[in-house]
Amino acid sequence: MLDIRKIKENPDAVKAGLRAKEVDCDAIVDRILELDVQVRGLKTSTEAKTAEKNKLSKENGKLFGMKKSLEKKGEDTSAVEAQIAENMAKSVQIEEAIASDKALLKELDEQLYTNMLALPNLPDPDLLPGGKENNQPLRYIGEKHAFDFEPKHHVELCTELGLIDYERGVKLAGGGNWMYTGMGARLEWALLNYFIDTHIADGYEFILPPHMLEYQCGVTAGQFPKFADEVFKIANHPIEGSTFYMLPTAEAALASVYRGEILTEADLPKKFFAYTPCFRREAGSHRADERGMVRGHQFNKVEMFQFTTPEGSDEAFEELVKKAENLVAGLGLHFRTVKLAAGDCSASMARTYDIEILIPSMNGYKEVSSVSNARDYQARRGDIRYRRADGKLDFVHTLNGSGLATSRIFPAIVEQNQRADGSIVVPEVLRKYLGGMEVIEKK
């Protein structure tokens, strides 16, 4: 969620920033400004009415005292009683007006909140405007594999080597699913262990979060309400009346770990990583080059996440980018790092670098990690703050990065490391998890 003060101080700059993301939110920004004026005016009016009611109550207190005094003296109290009655009638009218104001204020506050939720995050000013066409490759790492034979597609290789059973994966769960078998299952698990061991060595705390999340997790992460239809929802969750869903990424869980809490400056940065399967309704296109496991409804991922101070935010981002790069480089694979244009960053993020790996059969690069900085956008949605050393409260910054997703690393390993006889060379860092195996060959 954006800071409403920023919207009020410079609405044109906010509109321009969002247009750089290729979204037209001018009408929403204008509506927010209109609602803010109405809310502030109504609050002022309600406060004035409350003050008038309190004044009448105080005046009636004095009049009741006068009435008692007149009664003791045996004097006429009718004038005082009439004034008391008039004040009480006014108080009732004011009370009804206040109740009406509060009902309207609640409605306006809800409209304001809904419109604030609808605004994407502002992109960092150094990002190019527009979409994918303006993404900037920053660096290429590792050498491309030169084949002196006709390389095979990972689907063919995985089938021949018994690593993946695509047909039975579809039989078990429908299209967009696959089943790891034998050495394929072991290779997948080796990748996850390699990621986990690396993050632990780097001082990150290991988290295994629930795979079913409640709705507010999606709101905090910035995925809901706009993308609420893109997740798998739980139709028969035992808590009736609430929306629960299968997490599309561990980011949705980790972003809410401290939701509604106040940390201290000494607590930060908090560095987490989590392993989860990820569940997505959208399983990609029907393009021939995306067959296999490049896109699917379920895949495994290790996710990195940090809570930082605003001052530590940029350093944390560079750290996460370097960690993602080192994981891919450690596997000996060729890849590139790309700075996304404003319009290619997700709605919640102020900046994103993608780590894109070469998959030869696709004759191009596919993202295996997105490292993003949400600045204080998610923290405002989840009310996650920290107390500075001087006692002042401020919102934390949140950052996340895949570390890594396996569904594209796996085919990249298979395709980049294939040999003419159809065998696969196992990356050296994974061999200890596979009993020292150096090559996966046909049985």
Salt bridges, closest charged atoms under 4 A:
ASP3 OD2 - ARG5 NH2 3.09
ASP3 OD2 - ARG380 NH2 3.23
ASP26 OD2 - ARG19 NH1 2.91
ASP30 OD1 - LYS15 NZ 2.72
GLU34 OE2 - ARG31 NH1 2.52
ASP36 OD2 - LYS8 NZ 3.40
ASP36 OD2 - ARG40 NE 2.85
GLU81 OE2 - LYS67 NZ 3.49
GLU86 OE2 - LYS90 NZ 3.56
GLU95 OE1 - LYS53 NZ 3.78
ASP101 OD2 - LYS49 NZ 3.06
ASP124 OD2 - ARG351 NH1 2.92
ASP124 OD2 - ARG375 NH2 2.70
ASP126 OD2 - LYS339 NZ 2.70
ASP126 OD1 - ARG351 NH1 2.83
GLU160 OE1 - LYS152 NZ 2.97
GLU160 OE1 - LYS442 NZ 3.89
ASP165 OD2 - ARG168 NH1 2.77
ASP202 OD2 - LYS323 NZ 2.56
GLU214 OE2 - ARG259 NH2 2.96
ASP229 OD1 - LYS233 NZ 3.72
GLU282 OE2 - ARG295 NH1 3.80
ASP289 OD2 - ARG287 NH2 2.81
GLU290 OE2 - ARG287 NH1 3.54
GLU290 OE1 - ARG295 NE 3.10
GLU290 OE2 - LYS366 NZ 2.86
GLU303 OE1 - LYS301 NZ 2.46
GLU311 OE2 - ARG388 NH2 3.10
ASP314 OD1 - ARG375 NH1 2.89
GLU319 OE1 - LYS271 NZ 3.12
GLU325 OE2 - ARG139 NE 2.69
GLU325 OE1 - LYS322 NZ 3.35
ASP344 OD1 - LYS132 NZ 3.39
GLU356 OE1 - ARG336 NE 2.76
ASP376 OD2 - ARG380 NE 3.09
ASP383 OD1 - ARG385 NE 3.23
ASP394 OD2 - ARG388 NH2 2.94
GLU415 OE2 - HIS154 ND1 2.87
